[in-house]
Amino acid sequence: MNQILIVESSPRGAESASRQLTRKVRERLEVQYSEAKVVIRDLVKDKLPHLDLPTLKAISTKDPAEAEALKKDAYRSDQLIDELMASDILVIASPMWNFGIPSSLKAWIDHVVRAGKTFNYAGTGVEGLAKGKKAILVLASGGVFSEGDWKPWDTVEPYLRQILGFIGIEDVQTVRAEGMNIPPLAIHAVSNGEKAVEALVI
Ligand SMILES: Cc1cc2nc3c(=O)[nH]c(=O)nc-3n(C[C@H](O)[C@H](O)[C@H](O)COP(=O)(O)O)c2cc1C
């Protein structure tokens, strides 16, 4: 185990349920893999720009000379991809915002899901290049989405699983603090999530 990458996206600091749960996940991982380097990619502290035209050109050109000339515009994407590819375990912490992930996390995904780097077109299909990694999704929501009437509204977990699978990460587990906006559930939401952290297979 060389490296653990933790991607944080809640701006709610100490009050954030996803950050509280992520701390638990980190504590478990640090006990189990004391030799591993832990890298924190905090998308609130270090804001990522959305992909713009120069970046798109730099990360999508197939011409090596042009790629070299545009290298500085691909730098951020290159750096984030290197960080991901050097990691054996990826922890993604996400609040649910409007039934989906925050745009800061989507910006990170847009930087790291890149042809030739984290996936390749293979015949009529696609081959993920980030194989062999484990991912843990740490999700927080105001309502309940793991079961019940609102489950179909959740575009967080299905999307994250789909996009991780696309780049070759199939071993994905989820822990949740859910019901944060439903007072009787909110009291236990984080501690229920912490129990799920103890049950993770890592
Ligand atoms: C902008 C915004 C949008 C939200 N949208 C939803 C939503 O669609 N569904 C939901 O169940 N909770 C929603 N919530 C509640 C959050 O998911 C909840 O507060 C959760 O604890 C956020 O994660 P965090 O504590 O790690 O910041 C929203 C909160 C904010 C601030």
The ligand as a Tripos MOL2 file, in Angstrom:
@<TRIPOS>MOLECULE
LIG
   31    33     1     0     0
SMALL
NO_CHARGES

@<TRIPOS>ATOM
      1 C1        -26.9650   23.5620   -1.7720 C.3       1 LIG1
      2 C2        -27.5050   22.3610   -1.0320 C.ar      1 LIG1
      3 C3        -28.3020   21.4530   -1.7090 C.ar      1 LIG1
      4 C4        -28.7890   20.3360   -1.0430 C.ar      1 LIG1
      5 N1        -29.5500   19.4440   -1.7400 N.ar      1 LIG1
      6 C5        -29.9910   18.3360   -1.1210 C.ar      1 LIG1
      7 C6        -30.7580   17.3720   -1.8300 C.ar      1 LIG1
      8 O1        -31.0100   17.4890   -3.0280 O.2       1 LIG1
      9 N2        -31.1970   16.2860   -1.1630 N.ar      1 LIG1
     10 C7        -30.9140   16.0860    0.1590 C.ar      1 LIG1
     11 O2        -31.3210   15.0580    0.7070 O.2       1 LIG1
     12 N3        -30.1800   16.9680    0.8520 N.ar      1 LIG1
     13 C8        -29.7160   18.0870    0.2540 C.ar      1 LIG1
     14 N4        -28.9690   18.9980    0.9530 N.ar      1 LIG1
     15 C9        -28.6010   18.6870    2.3510 C.3       1 LIG1
     16 C10       -27.1980   18.0960    2.4260 C.3       1 LIG1
     17 O3        -27.0650   16.9570    1.6130 O.3       1 LIG1
     18 C11       -26.8560   17.7380    3.8650 C.3       1 LIG1
     19 O4        -26.8050   18.9300    4.6110 O.3       1 LIG1
     20 C12       -25.5390   16.9880    4.0040 C.3       1 LIG1
     21 O5        -25.2680   16.8030    5.3910 O.3       1 LIG1
     22 C13       -24.4120   17.7380    3.3260 C.3       1 LIG1
     23 O6        -23.1620   17.0780    3.4990 O.3       1 LIG1
     24 P1        -22.0540   17.7310    4.4680 P.3       1 LIG1
     25 O7        -22.6690   17.6840    5.8670 O.co2     1 LIG1
     26 O8        -20.8790   16.8500    4.3530 O.co2     1 LIG1
     27 O9        -21.8010   19.1240    4.0130 O.co2     1 LIG1
     28 C14       -28.4920   20.1290    0.3240 C.ar      1 LIG1
     29 C15       -27.6830   21.0670    0.9930 C.ar      1 LIG1
     30 C16       -27.2020   22.1680    0.3310 C.ar      1 LIG1
     31 C17       -26.3410   23.1490    1.0800 C.3       1 LIG1
@<TRIPOS>BOND
     1     1     2 1
     2     2     3 ar
     3     2    30 ar
     4     3     4 ar
     5     4     5 ar
     6     4    28 ar
     7     5     6 ar
     8     6     7 ar
     9     6    13 1
    10     7     8 2
    11     7     9 ar
    12     9    10 ar
    13    10    11 2
    14    10    12 ar
    15    12    13 ar
    16    13    14 ar
    17    14    15 1
    18    14    28 ar
    19    15    16 1
    20    16    17 1
    21    16    18 1
    22    18    19 1
    23    18    20 1
    24    20    21 1
    25    20    22 1
    26    22    23 1
    27    23    24 1
    28    24    25 2
    29    24    26 1
    30    24    27 1
    31    28    29 ar
    32    29    30 ar
    33    30    31 1
@<TRIPOS>SUBSTRUCTURE
     1 LIG1         1 GROUP 0 **** ****
